[in-house]
């Protein structure tokens, strides 16, 4: 059996490998027949494919979260990698059918991420912010360190949520060192909580989907509500200036109303948090796409980067 992963195969090369079904959505083709719009995943990344003329049995068999043995051909469609599915079957009990074998993981261990977060908590010197952050991090401890930061766009891997948060905190430390007018406590508190609502918005690290709460409310509204509930538990006024500032950090971190924030940043620290969040997500998306792009060519279109294709340099020497 081949050890190659999805992105190890060249365009037009045939593949026969075990992969995880990340998503499988039933669609109707122009001829009126059902087909499955699928995304396959292994630790090299994920690639889409269409399973045409899907029967009701196929729809029942090939569901998100299942491992399948895939026979197909690597193709490109309008600059986007895809798999032409030739045949497919569900992995048996004697085959590598554990979904965790195919999910990408954060480049840090859970224990290392917990240690770094716990040390940074001491730099949140405002007692109200510190108490609220500690309360919520403890409440969602297991999910925070295992969930992805997104379904598809950035840090969409196991542990991606905590790793993305740590990346922003590292950036926040350098920015706070450079600009002493920034309230480090507020920036750190906002950074830790800004995406914590994704522990409720998303279903988990394997075959990630949006929950009912995620679809109806979104992680920004969810986390604002969680802060209010934490204040009630901790006997802190949720309308005090401290808490209003913290809530503003959360509700404004997408930057613009058309991107999902009910209010735009009106604090220096909120502007910085949005910019650092955007910077870290952008770097991760571009880096991820270039990791499986041949030197001297352009990557696939990156939806989260306005559909742009990025060029991979033939020679790249760090200064």
C-alpha positions in Angstrom: 0.0 0.0 0.0 1.3 3.5 -0.8 2.5 5.8 1.9 1.9 8.9 -0.2 -0.6 11.6 0.9 -3.1 13.5 -1.1 -0.8 16.4 -2.0 2.1 14.1 -2.8 0.4 13.1 -6.1 1.1 15.2 -9.2 -1.6 16.4 -11.5 -3.0 13.6 -13.7 -1.4 11.0 -11.4 -3.7 8.1 -10.2 -4.0 7.6 -6.5 -5.1 4.6 -4.4 -5.0 5.7 -0.7 -7.0 5.8 2.5 -8.4 9.3 3.3 -10.9 10.8 5.7 -14.2 12.3 4.4 -14.1 15.8 5.8 -17.5 16.7 4.3 -20.1 15.2 2.0 -23.0 17.4 0.9 -25.8 16.1 -1.3 -26.4 18.2 -4.4 -28.6 17.9 -7.4 -26.9 17.9 -10.9 -28.4 19.5 -14.0 -29.7 16.1 -15.1 -31.7 15.9 -11.9 -29.6 13.2 -10.2 -28.1 13.4 -6.8 -24.3 13.8 -6.4 -22.0 14.2 -3.4 -19.8 17.3 -3.2 -17.0 15.9 -1.1 -13.8 17.1 0.6 -11.2 14.5 1.4 -8.6 15.0 4.1 -5.3 13.6 5.3 -2.3 15.2 7.1 -1.1 16.8 3.9 -4.3 18.9 3.5 -7.7 18.6 1.9 -9.0 18.3 -1.6 -12.5 18.3 -3.0 -14.1 16.0 -5.5 -17.5 15.1 -7.0 -19.2 11.7 -6.6 -21.6 11.7 -9.5 -24.9 9.7 -9.7 -24.9 9.0 -6.0 -27.5 6.4 -4.9 -29.3 6.5 -1.6 -26.9 3.8 -0.4 -23.9 5.8 -1.4 -25.3 8.9 0.5 -25.7 6.7 3.6 -22.2 5.1 3.3 -20.1 8.1 2.4 -20.7 10.4 5.3 -18.4 13.0 6.9 -16.1 11.4 9.5 -15.7 8.1 7.7 -12.4 6.7 6.3 -12.5 5.5 2.7 -10.2 3.8 0.3 -10.1 6.2 -2.6 -9.2 5.4 -6.2 -9.0 8.5 -8.2 -6.9 10.9 -10.2 -5.4 14.3 -9.1 -6.6 17.1 -11.3 -6.8 20.9 -11.3 -10.1 22.7 -12.0 -9.7 26.5 -12.7 -6.5 26.5 -10.7 -8.0 24.6 -7.7 -6.9 21.0 -6.9 -9.5 18.4 -7.1 -9.9 14.6 -7.2 -11.6 12.8 -10.1 -13.3 10.0 -8.2 -13.0 6.7 -10.0 -14.1 4.4 -7.2 -14.4 4.5 -3.4 -15.3 2.2 -0.5 -15.5 2.5 3.2 -12.5 1.2 5.1 -13.0 -2.1 6.9 -12.3 -2.9 10.6 -8.9 -4.4 9.7 -7.8 -1.3 7.8 -6.6 2.0 9.1 -10.1 3.5 9.8 -9.4 5.8 12.8 -10.2 9.3 11.7 -7.5 10.8 14.0 -4.8 9.2 11.6 -5.9 11.7 8.9 -6.4 15.0 10.7 -3.7 17.6 10.7 -2.5 18.7 14.2 -1.1 21.9 15.6 2.7 22.1 15.6 2.7 22.3 19.4 1.6 19.7 22.0 -1.4 20.4 24.1 0.8 20.5 27.3 3.1 23.1 25.7 0.2 25.3 24.6 -1.4 25.1 28.1 1.9 26.1 29.7 2.4 29.1 27.4 -1.2 30.3 27.9 -1.0 29.9 31.7 2.2 32.0 31.9 0.7 34.8 29.9 -2.3 34.9 32.1 -0.1 36.5 34.8 0.4 39.5 32.5 -3.4 40.2 32.6 -3.1 42.4 35.7 -6.6 43.8 35.7 -8.4 41.6 38.3 -11.8 41.6 36.5 -10.3 40.6 33.1 -8.0 38.0 34.7 -10.9 36.4 36.6 -13.2 36.3 33.5 -10.5 34.9 31.3 -9.4 32.2 33.7 -13.0 31.2 34.3 -13.8 30.8 30.6 -10.5 29.1 29.7 -11.1 26.6 32.5 -14.8 26.1 31.4 -13.8 25.2 27.8 -10.4 23.8 28.5 -10.7 20.5 26.6 -12.3 22.1 23.5 -10.0 25.1 23.4 -6.9 23.0 23.0 -8.3 20.5 20.5 -10.7 22.4 18.3 -9.7 24.0 15.0 -9.9 27.8 14.5 -12.1 27.5 11.5 -13.9 24.9 9.3 -11.9 25.6 6.2 -10.1 28.9 6.0 -7.3 29.3 8.6 -5.8 27.0 11.3 -8.4 24.4 10.3 -6.7 21.6 12.1 -6.8 19.9 15.5 -5.5 22.3 18.1 -5.7 25.2 15.6 -7.8 27.3 17.9 -5.3 27.4 20.8 -2.3 27.7 18.4 -3.9 30.6 16.6 -4.5 32.3 19.9 -0.9 31.7 21.0 0.4 33.2 17.7 -1.6 36.3 18.3 -0.4 36.6 21.9 3.2 36.4 20.8 2.6 39.1 18.3 0.7 41.1 21.0 3.7 40.9 23.3 6.0 42.4 20.7 3.6 45.1 19.7 3.0 46.0 23.4 6.7 46.2 24.0 7.0 48.5 21.0 4.1 50.7 21.9 3.8 51.3 25.7 0.5 53.2 25.3 -1.2 49.9 24.6 -3.0 48.3 27.6 -1.2 44.9 27.5 -3.8 43.4 29.9 -6.7 44.3 27.7 -5.0 43.2 24.5 -4.0 39.8 26.0 -7.5 39.3 27.5 -9.2 40.1 24.2 -6.7 37.9 22.3 -7.4 34.8 24.5 -11.2 35.2 24.3 -11.7 36.5 20.8 -12.3 33.1 19.2 -13.1 31.0 22.2 -16.8 31.1 21.1 -15.7 28.7 18.3 -15.8 25.9 21.0 -19.5 26.3 20.7 -19.8 27.5 17.1 -17.9 24.4 15.7 -18.6 20.7 16.2 -15.0 19.6 16.9 -11.7 18.7 15.2 -12.9 15.9 13.0 -15.1 16.6 9.9 -15.8 20.0 11.4 -19.2 21.5 10.8 -21.2 24.4 12.3 -23.5 23.7 15.2 -27.0 25.1 15.4 -25.7 27.8 17.7 -22.9 28.5 15.3 -25.2 28.9 12.3 -27.8 31.0 14.2 -25.5 33.2 16.4 -21.8 32.9 15.4 -18.8 32.9 17.7 -18.8 36.6 18.3 -22.3 36.8 19.8 -21.8 33.5 21.6 -18.6 34.7 23.4 -20.2 38.0 24.3 -23.0 36.0 26.0 -20.4 33.8 27.7 -18.6 36.8 29.2 -21.9 38.1 30.6 -22.7 34.7 32.1 -19.2 34.5 33.6 -19.6 37.9 35.2 -22.9 36.7 36.8 -21.1 33.6 38.2 -18.2 35.7 39.5 -20.4 38.6 40.9 -18.8 41.2 38.5 -21.0 43.8 36.9 -21.3 43.1 33.2 -22.0 46.8 32.6 -18.9 48.1 34.4 -16.3 49.9 32.2 -13.8 47.0 32.6 -16.2 44.5 31.2 -17.7 46.7 28.5 -14.1 47.2 27.2 -13.5 43.5 27.2 -16.8 42.8 25.5 -15.9 45.5 22.9 -12.7 43.6 22.1 -14.7 40.5 21.2 -17.6 42.1 19.3 -15.3 44.3 17.2 -12.5 41.9 16.3 -13.7 41.2 12.8 -13.1 44.8 12.0 -16.0 45.7 9.8 -19.8 45.1 10.1 -19.8 43.3 6.7 -17.3 40.8 8.1 -19.5 40.0 11.0 -18.7 42.5 13.8 -21.7 44.3 15.1 -19.5 47.3 15.9 -16.2 48.4 14.4 -13.1 48.8 16.7 -13.3 51.9 18.8 -10.4 51.2 21.1 -6.7 51.2 20.3 -6.4 47.7 21.6 -9.4 46.6 19.6 -7.7 47.9 16.4 -4.5 46.1 17.3 -6.4 42.8 18.0 -8.2 42.9 14.7 -5.0 43.7 12.8 -3.0 40.9 14.5 -5.9 38.4 14.0 -6.0 39.2 10.3 -2.2 39.1 10.0 -1.9 35.6 11.6 -4.8 34.2 9.6 -3.4 35.6 6.4 0.1 34.2 7.0 -1.3 30.8 7.9 -3.5 30.6 4.8 -0.8 31.6 2.4 1.8 29.4 4.0 -0.6 26.4 3.9 -1.3 26.9 0.2 2.3 27.4 -0.7 3.3 24.2 1.2 1.9 22.1 -1.6 2.7 24.4 -4.5 5.5 23.7 -6.9 8.3 26.3 -6.9 7.9 28.7 -9.8 4.2 28.3 -10.0 1.1 29.9 -8.4 -1.0 28.4 -5.6 -4.6 27.5 -5.9 -7.0 30.4 -5.3 -7.4 31.2 -1.6 -11.0 32.1 -0.8 -10.0 33.8 2.5 -7.5 36.0 0.6 -10.0 37.5 -1.9 -9.5 34.5 -4.3 -5.9 35.4 -5.0 -3.3 32.9 -6.3 0.1 33.3 -4.6 3.5 32.8 -6.3 6.0 30.3 -4.8 9.5 31.6 -5.3 12.1 29.2 -7.0 14.7 30.3 -4.5 13.9 31.5 -1.0 16.9 32.3 1.2 16.3 33.7 4.7 18.4 36.8 5.5 
